[in-house]
Amino acid sequence: MNRIRVLAVDDSALMRNMLTAVINRQPDMEMIGTAPDPLIARELIKKLNPDVLTLDIDMPRMDGLEFLARLMRLRPMPVVMISSMTTRGSQATLTALEHGAVDFLPKPDHRIAGDLDSWGIQVAEKIRAAANARLNSSHKSDTPKPTLRGIRVDQESIIAIGSSTGGTEALRRVLMPLPVDCPGIVIAQHMPSGFTRSFAQRLDSLCQIAVREGEDGEPVLPGTALIAPGDRHMEIVRHGKGYIVKLSETPAVNRHRPSVDVLFNAVAQQAGRHASAAILTGMGSDGARGLLQLKNAGARTLAQSEATCVVFGMPREAIALGAAQQVVDLDEISQHLLDSFTHKKQDNTDSRRSGEKPHVG
């Protein structure tokens, strides 16, 4: 078995030692070198040719973001950012993902210190995913797609989206073309606390629709996307003809909180045929069973295509279950999500003309 060869770049000797210990405990990977700054890392990359790089942001001699931008331009390779959970750190990490980093993980702090084994498992999982990632599948497009034409929707119409590794850029490309009169959107993206608010703010600045971190009891409104806060599950419950958000800190599902399955199951139960859903790039299987529940409840269900996924884990599992009615390239998902509501309206109109009762999910 070929081991995943890892190079760690961090100015902290303690972090380099911690990462080395984590990596060398894994049977399928090895730490082949460490560097205290990007200039030394550059020489080691040429010499050692690693499979995956872990990269800090705040370092001497060259900022991690500047180094990443140069690296992805001159020698693209899988990179996992490991940075502090400061406000600047979360914003810088999101910029790193836009530059082409595959994934990220916060450095251990006082909250994580008591559970370093769990942190080490996450490091290993993200490195495995990065080693198998498709680097250019979700890279930032220089030419943004034009805003799509809107449709007439009511408060019962709702879009649900789930994503993980590679999802921050995938979500940007799905949300940016959506018009302000699109159905309300609820999103579960695997992301730790401290990052989702900055992520939502960044998307809000780029999109026609409003994007924000969801709050407990908040209504789901047309033209607005609500992202599950890091480390909290997000569901919806009926409220009149529409829905409100319900947040909880119940145990992780599929080892994730927020969990895509938790969100999808709630949307299936509360919205049924009034929903349209897409499962995007990510490792693991979270969301696959939830998407099947949505399909069985009468919702329109999509899975991102393998060719456009950074990691084809979650969509693959959903497709294998028969949960996805269509497999769609990333840049076509926005249009398909909107089209599903047009088709539903047409189906209901046709059934009324023929004297049949419309299907109720």
Order of alpha helices (4+ residues) and beta strands (2+ residues): beta-alpha-beta-alpha-beta-alpha-beta-alpha-beta-alpha-beta-alpha-beta-alpha-beta-beta-beta-beta-alpha-beta-alpha-beta-alpha-beta-alpha
